[in-house]
């Protein structure tokens, strides 16, 4: 969705009334895509998600999953904040580039401390996140005349103090301070009330580049799906490419490929269509579908990546794979259930169109989890991939992606769970 004319004028004009050099003419005249700085920034999250997934590969138990949730949330909020800010302001000038590079330097420390934090020593991780909050405040103070602040500074300062103080505490007291600090930052944003900073007002009013936003969150999904492939390849390499590891690895890759297919052909395109069709609800949709709605899918895909690596290792070494397979089943079940809830509550799909694909998948995953100690990993994974592939059959008869097909036919709705006719709330 292109920027509205009035927003383009507001964002491309400085306080003196002159065109703002931060927004190049090419960027103002066409839909924006992810820039090189954003892609460079994402490299740190490629490393960070790998470090967060590694401890779960070694110990695929529920305690490790909870630690993954706790450690990933602050990193996710950093990425979401940076993505939304760039979406609303651009990234052209030196001040913003230095800001992002400074954040990346902090993320280097967070990534390096992630494994240590997962093993019960989160002091360096907490200190780095506190530094990231102070860095944002410093950018706002130093560049306030040229860049919008994005909100009040006191929540960031309070959060930084709490995170820094947690470095001197043991768990779970440290985690309690983390939760309070994040709540102070996040809750005001999620409230979505008018007023406050100019950036927040733009977001609440829906003056965003929805195409750019969908692309950015899609790129993050690529990062976590790529981690799944990395875990599979690493496991095959570690077992000297044993035949059982290769076959199990191919079965695991089939699961990752089907998840990619389902997300980008169905979920991503449906989200973009909904944003375009309901501009008056843009903030609510961004908050529910992206800021909140993508958190659990990303975490569950990270857990799945670790579980897939564990399954390949177990298959090659002829070890019990029950824990790793249960981890994969729970992660996939949570991923699909989250998508179903989002489809019904936010995208307007009738329940009768969601249950026919959700129930069989959940039933299969439940059976596999219950029999996990007695199943051959490759058989379980191929069963999951076949069940997921059944959701793609409606598009296999058509050429190109669903988006291309809609462009050619003028039709909406490509997902197998999509309604035959869009609800009234989704029509322009």
C-alpha positions as CSV (number, residue, x, y, z in Angstrom):
1,X,0.0,0.0,0.0
2,X,1.5,3.2,-1.1
3,X,1.8,6.1,1.4
4,X,-1.0,8.5,1.2
5,X,-0.3,11.8,-0.4
6,X,-0.6,13.8,2.8
7,X,1.7,11.5,4.6
8,X,4.3,11.7,1.9
9,X,4.2,15.4,2.1
10,X,4.5,15.4,5.9
11,X,7.3,12.9,5.9
12,X,9.2,14.6,3.1
13,X,9.1,18.0,4.6
14,X,11.3,19.3,7.4
15,X,10.4,21.8,10.1
16,X,11.5,24.6,7.8
17,X,9.0,23.5,5.1
18,X,11.7,22.3,2.8
19,X,11.8,18.7,1.3
20,X,13.4,16.3,3.7
21,X,16.6,14.7,2.2
22,X,16.0,11.6,4.4
23,X,13.3,10.6,2.0
24,X,14.6,10.3,-1.6
25,X,12.3,11.1,-4.5
26,X,12.3,7.5,-5.7
27,X,11.3,6.3,-2.2
28,X,8.4,8.7,-2.1
29,X,7.1,7.9,-5.5
30,X,6.8,4.1,-5.3
31,X,6.2,1.4,-2.8
32,X,9.3,0.9,-0.6
33,X,11.1,-2.4,0.0
34,X,13.6,-3.5,2.6
35,X,16.8,-1.5,2.4
36,X,20.4,-2.7,2.5
37,X,20.7,-1.3,6.1
38,X,17.7,-3.4,7.2
39,X,19.1,-6.5,5.6
40,X,22.5,-5.8,7.3
41,X,20.7,-5.4,10.6
42,X,19.0,-8.7,10.1
43,X,22.3,-10.5,9.9
44,X,22.7,-10.1,13.7
45,X,19.4,-11.8,14.2
46,X,20.5,-14.7,12.0
47,X,23.3,-15.2,14.5
48,X,21.1,-14.5,17.6
49,X,18.4,-17.0,16.7
50,X,21.1,-19.6,16.1
51,X,22.6,-19.0,19.6
52,X,19.1,-19.1,21.2
53,X,18.2,-22.4,19.5
54,X,21.4,-24.2,20.3
55,X,20.8,-24.9,24.0
56,X,17.3,-26.3,23.1
57,X,19.0,-28.7,20.7
58,X,21.1,-30.1,23.6
59,X,18.2,-30.2,26.1
60,X,14.8,-30.4,24.4
61,X,12.7,-30.0,27.5
62,X,10.0,-27.6,28.5
63,X,12.3,-25.6,30.8
64,X,14.6,-24.9,27.8
65,X,11.5,-23.8,25.8
66,X,10.5,-21.3,28.5
67,X,14.0,-19.9,28.6
68,X,13.9,-19.5,24.9
69,X,10.6,-17.5,25.2
70,X,12.1,-15.3,28.0
71,X,15.4,-14.6,26.1
72,X,13.8,-14.1,22.7
73,X,11.1,-11.5,23.7
74,X,13.5,-8.6,24.3
75,X,15.4,-9.3,21.1
76,X,12.0,-9.5,19.3
77,X,10.9,-6.1,20.7
78,X,14.2,-4.5,19.6
79,X,13.6,-5.8,16.0
80,X,10.0,-4.8,16.0
81,X,10.8,-1.3,17.3
82,X,13.5,-0.8,14.7
83,X,11.3,-2.1,11.9
84,X,8.4,0.1,12.7
85,X,10.6,3.2,13.1
86,X,12.2,2.6,9.7
87,X,8.9,1.9,8.1
88,X,7.6,5.3,9.2
89,X,10.7,7.4,8.7
90,X,13.1,5.7,6.3
91,X,16.8,5.1,6.8
92,X,18.6,7.4,4.4
93,X,20.6,9.8,6.5
94,X,23.8,9.2,8.5
95,X,22.3,9.7,11.9
96,X,19.9,6.8,11.4
97,X,22.6,4.6,10.0
98,X,24.8,5.3,13.0
99,X,21.9,4.5,15.2
100,X,21.3,1.1,13.6
101,X,25.0,0.3,13.6
102,X,25.1,1.1,17.3
103,X,22.2,-1.2,17.9
104,X,24.0,-3.9,15.9
105,X,27.1,-3.6,18.1
106,X,24.9,-4.2,21.1
107,X,23.2,-7.2,19.4
108,X,26.7,-8.7,18.9
109,X,27.1,-8.7,22.6
110,X,23.6,-10.1,23.2
111,X,24.1,-12.9,20.6
112,X,27.5,-13.8,22.3
113,X,25.8,-13.9,25.7
114,X,22.7,-15.8,24.6
115,X,24.0,-19.3,25.2
116,X,25.4,-18.3,28.6
117,X,22.1,-16.7,29.5
118,X,20.2,-19.9,28.5
119,X,22.4,-21.9,30.9
120,X,21.5,-19.7,33.8
121,X,24.0,-16.8,33.6
122,X,22.1,-13.9,32.0
123,X,24.0,-10.9,33.5
124,X,25.8,-9.9,30.2
125,X,22.7,-10.5,28.2
126,X,20.7,-8.2,30.5
127,X,23.4,-5.6,30.6
128,X,23.4,-5.5,26.8
129,X,19.7,-5.1,26.5
130,X,19.8,-2.2,29.1
131,X,22.5,-0.6,26.9
132,X,20.2,-0.9,23.9
133,X,17.5,1.1,25.7
134,X,19.9,3.8,26.6
135,X,21.2,3.9,23.0
136,X,17.7,4.6,21.8
137,X,17.3,7.5,24.3
138,X,20.7,8.9,23.2
139,X,19.7,8.9,19.6
140,X,16.4,10.6,20.4
141,X,18.3,13.3,22.4
142,X,21.0,13.9,19.9
143,X,18.9,13.8,16.7
144,X,15.6,15.2,18.1
145,X,15.6,18.2,15.7
146,X,15.9,16.0,12.6
147,X,14.2,12.7,13.6
148,X,10.9,12.0,15.4
149,X,11.4,10.7,18.9
150,X,8.9,7.9,18.6
151,X,7.6,8.3,22.2
152,X,8.5,9.2,25.7
153,X,12.0,8.5,27.0
154,X,11.1,7.6,30.6
155,X,9.8,4.0,29.8
156,X,13.1,3.2,28.1
157,X,15.1,4.7,31.1
158,X,13.0,2.8,33.6
159,X,13.4,-0.4,31.6
160,X,17.2,0.1,31.3
161,X,17.5,0.6,35.1
162,X,15.5,-2.6,35.8
163,X,17.4,-4.7,33.3
164,X,20.8,-3.4,34.6
165,X,19.7,-4.1,38.2
166,X,18.7,-7.7,37.2
167,X,22.4,-8.3,36.5
168,X,23.0,-8.5,40.3
169,X,20.1,-10.9,41.0
170,X,19.6,-14.6,40.6
171,X,16.7,-16.2,38.8
172,X,13.7,-15.9,39.0
173,X,14.0,-12.5,40.6
174,X,16.0,-11.3,37.6
175,X,13.3,-12.5,35.2
176,X,10.7,-10.6,37.2
177,X,12.6,-7.3,36.7
178,X,12.9,-8.2,33.0
179,X,9.1,-8.6,32.8
180,X,8.4,-5.4,34.5
181,X,10.9,-3.5,32.3
182,X,9.4,-4.9,29.1
183,X,5.8,-4.2,30.3
184,X,6.7,-0.6,30.9
185,X,8.0,-0.3,27.3
186,X,5.4,-2.4,25.5
187,X,2.1,-1.8,27.1
188,X,1.8,1.9,26.1
189,X,2.5,1.0,22.5
190,X,0.0,-1.8,22.5
191,X,-2.7,0.4,23.9
192,X,-3.0,2.2,20.6
193,X,-4.6,5.3,21.9
194,X,-4.4,8.5,19.8
195,X,-1.9,11.2,20.9
196,X,1.6,11.0,22.0
197,X,4.5,11.1,19.5
198,X,4.0,11.9,15.9
199,X,5.2,8.4,14.9
200,X,2.7,6.7,17.2
201,X,-0.1,8.9,15.8
202,X,0.9,7.9,12.3
203,X,0.8,4.2,13.3
204,X,-2.6,4.5,15.0
205,X,-4.0,6.4,12.0
206,X,-2.7,3.6,9.7
207,X,-0.2,5.8,7.7
208,X,2.3,3.0,7.1
209,X,3.9,1.2,4.2
210,X,2.0,-2.1,4.6
211,X,3.8,-3.8,1.8
212,X,7.2,-3.0,3.4
213,X,5.9,-4.2,6.7
214,X,4.7,-7.5,5.3
215,X,8.0,-8.0,3.6
216,X,10.1,-7.3,6.7
217,X,8.2,-9.8,8.8
218,X,8.4,-12.3,6.0
219,X,12.2,-11.8,6.0
220,X,12.3,-12.6,9.7
221,X,10.3,-15.8,9.0
222,X,12.9,-16.7,6.4
223,X,15.6,-16.2,9.1
224,X,14.0,-18.7,11.4
225,X,13.1,-21.2,8.6
226,X,16.8,-20.9,7.6
227,X,17.8,-21.8,11.1
228,X,15.8,-25.0,10.7
229,X,17.8,-25.8,7.5
230,X,21.0,-24.9,9.2
231,X,20.3,-27.3,12.1
232,X,19.5,-30.1,9.6
233,X,22.7,-29.6,7.6
234,X,24.8,-29.3,10.8
235,X,23.3,-32.6,12.1
236,X,24.0,-34.4,8.8
237,X,27.6,-33.1,8.8
238,X,28.1,-34.1,12.4
239,X,27.1,-37.7,11.6
240,X,29.4,-37.9,8.6
241,X,26.4,-38.0,6.2
242,X,25.2,-41.4,7.5
243,X,22.4,-42.8,5.3
244,X,19.8,-42.6,8.1
245,X,20.8,-39.0,8.8
246,X,20.5,-38.0,5.2
247,X,17.0,-39.6,4.8
248,X,15.8,-38.1,8.1
249,X,17.3,-34.8,7.1
250,X,15.4,-34.8,3.8
251,X,12.2,-35.6,5.7
252,X,12.9,-32.7,8.1
253,X,13.5,-30.4,5.1
254,X,10.2,-31.4,3.6
255,X,8.5,-30.1,6.8
256,X,10.4,-26.8,6.6
257,X,9.6,-26.5,2.9
258,X,5.8,-27.0,3.5
259,X,5.9,-24.4,6.3
260,X,7.5,-22.0,4.0
261,X,4.9,-22.7,1.3
262,X,2.0,-22.3,3.7
263,X,3.2,-19.0,5.2
264,X,4.2,-17.2,2.0
265,X,1.5,-18.4,-0.3
266,X,-1.3,-18.2,2.2
267,X,-0.6,-16.4,5.5
268,X,1.6,-13.5,4.2
269,X,-0.6,-12.7,1.2
270,X,-3.8,-12.9,3.2
271,X,-2.3,-10.5,5.8
272,X,-1.3,-7.9,3.1
273,X,-4.8,-8.2,1.5
274,X,-6.5,-7.6,4.8
275,X,-4.3,-4.5,5.6
276,X,-5.2,-3.1,2.2
277,X,-8.9,-3.8,2.6
278,X,-9.3,-2.5,6.1
279,X,-7.1,0.7,6.3
280,X,-9.2,2.0,9.2
281,X,-8.0,-0.9,11.3
282,X,-4.4,-0.8,10.3
283,X,-3.0,-0.3,13.8
284,X,-5.1,-3.0,15.4
285,X,-4.1,-5.4,12.6
286,X,-0.4,-4.6,12.8
287,X,-0.5,-5.0,16.6
288,X,-2.4,-8.3,16.5
289,X,-1.1,-10.0,13.3
290,X,2.5,-8.8,13.4
291,X,3.7,-7.4,16.7
292,X,2.0,-10.0,18.8
293,X,0.7,-12.5,16.2
294,X,4.2,-13.3,14.8
295,X,6.0,-13.7,18.2
296,X,4.7,-17.2,19.0
297,X,5.2,-18.5,15.4
298,X,8.8,-17.3,15.3
299,X,9.5,-18.9,18.7
300,X,7.8,-22.1,17.8
301,X,9.8,-22.3,14.6
302,X,13.0,-21.8,16.5
303,X,12.0,-24.6,18.8
304,X,11.1,-26.7,15.8
305,X,14.5,-26.0,14.3
306,X,16.3,-27.4,17.4
307,X,14.0,-30.4,17.4
308,X,14.7,-31.2,13.8
309,X,18.4,-31.1,14.4
310,X,17.9,-33.4,17.4
311,X,15.9,-35.9,15.3
312,X,18.6,-36.1,12.6
313,X,21.3,-36.7,15.2
314,X,19.2,-39.3,17.0
315,X,18.4,-41.2,13.8
316,X,22.1,-41.4,12.8
317,X,23.2,-42.5,16.3
318,X,20.3,-44.9,16.8
319,X,19.4,-43.1,20.0
320,X,15.9,-42.5,21.4
321,X,14.3,-39.5,19.8
322,X,11.2,-39.1,21.9
323,X,12.1,-35.8,23.5
324,X,13.1,-34.2,20.2
325,X,10.0,-35.5,18.4
326,X,7.7,-34.3,21.1
327,X,9.4,-30.9,20.9
328,X,8.7,-30.8,17.2
329,X,5.0,-31.8,17.7
330,X,4.3,-29.3,20.4
331,X,6.1,-26.5,18.4
332,X,4.2,-27.3,15.2
333,X,0.9,-27.6,17.1
334,X,1.3,-24.2,18.7
335,X,2.3,-22.7,15.4
336,X,-0.8,-24.0,13.6
337,X,-3.1,-23.2,16.4
338,X,-1.8,-19.6,16.6
339,X,-2.3,-19.2,12.8
340,X,-5.8,-20.5,13.1
341,X,-6.7,-18.1,15.9
342,X,-5.2,-15.2,13.9
343,X,-7.1,-16.3,10.8
344,X,-10.5,-16.4,12.6
345,X,-10.2,-13.4,14.9
346,X,-8.2,-11.0,12.8
347,X,-8.5,-12.0,9.1
348,X,-12.2,-12.8,9.2
349,X,-12.1,-16.5,8.1
350,X,-15.1,-18.6,9.1
351,X,-14.5,-21.3,11.7
352,X,-15.9,-23.9,9.3
353,X,-13.1,-23.1,6.8
354,X,-10.3,-23.3,9.4
355,X,-11.2,-26.5,11.3
356,X,-11.0,-28.9,8.3
357,X,-7.2,-28.3,8.0
358,X,-6.5,-27.6,11.6
359,X,-8.1,-30.6,13.3
360,X,-6.4,-33.3,11.1
361,X,-3.0,-31.7,11.7
362,X,-3.4,-31.4,15.4
363,X,-4.7,-35.0,15.6
364,X,-1.7,-36.3,13.8
365,X,0.7,-34.3,15.9
366,X,-1.0,-35.6,19.1
367,X,-0.7,-39.2,18.0
368,X,3.0,-38.7,17.1
369,X,3.7,-37.0,20.4
370,X,2.1,-39.9,22.3
371,X,4.0,-42.5,20.3
372,X,7.2,-40.5,20.1
373,X,9.3,-43.0,22.0
374,X,8.4,-45.8,19.6
375,X,8.5,-44.1,16.2
376,X,11.3,-43.9,13.6
377,X,12.0,-40.1,13.2
378,X,12.0,-40.2,9.4
379,X,8.5,-41.8,9.3
380,X,7.1,-39.3,11.7
381,X,8.5,-36.4,9.7
382,X,7.4,-37.6,6.4
383,X,3.9,-38.1,7.8
384,X,3.9,-34.5,9.0
385,X,5.1,-33.1,5.7
386,X,2.4,-35.1,3.8
387,X,-0.3,-33.7,6.1
388,X,1.0,-30.2,5.6
389,X,1.3,-30.7,1.9
390,X,-2.4,-31.4,1.7
391,X,-3.0,-27.8,2.4
392,X,-1.2,-26.7,-0.7
393,X,-3.2,-28.9,-3.1
394,X,-5.7,-26.2,-4.0
395,X,-2.9,-24.1,-5.5
396,X,-0.9,-26.9,-7.3
397,X,-3.3,-26.8,-10.2
398,X,-2.6,-23.1,-10.8
399,X,0.4,-21.5,-12.3
400,X,2.5,-19.1,-10.3
401,X,1.9,-17.9,-6.8
402,X,-1.6,-17.1,-5.4
403,X,-0.7,-13.4,-5.6
404,X,0.1,-13.7,-9.3
405,X,-3.1,-15.7,-9.9
406,X,-5.2,-13.0,-8.1
407,X,-3.5,-10.3,-10.1
408,X,-4.5,-12.1,-13.3
409,X,-8.0,-13.0,-12.3
410,X,-9.0,-10.2,-10.0
411,X,-9.9,-12.7,-7.3
412,X,-9.2,-12.6,-3.6
413,X,-8.4,-15.3,-1.1
414,X,-6.0,-18.1,-1.9
415,X,-5.6,-20.0,1.3
416,X,-7.3,-23.4,1.5
417,X,-9.0,-22.2,4.7
418,X,-10.1,-18.9,3.1
419,X,-13.8,-18.1,2.7
420,X,-15.3,-18.5,-0.7
421,X,-16.4,-14.9,-0.4
422,X,-14.7,-12.4,1.8
423,X,-16.7,-11.1,4.8
424,X,-18.2,-7.7,4.4
425,X,-15.6,-6.2,6.8
426,X,-12.9,-7.2,4.3
427,X,-14.4,-5.5,1.3
428,X,-13.5,-2.0,0.4
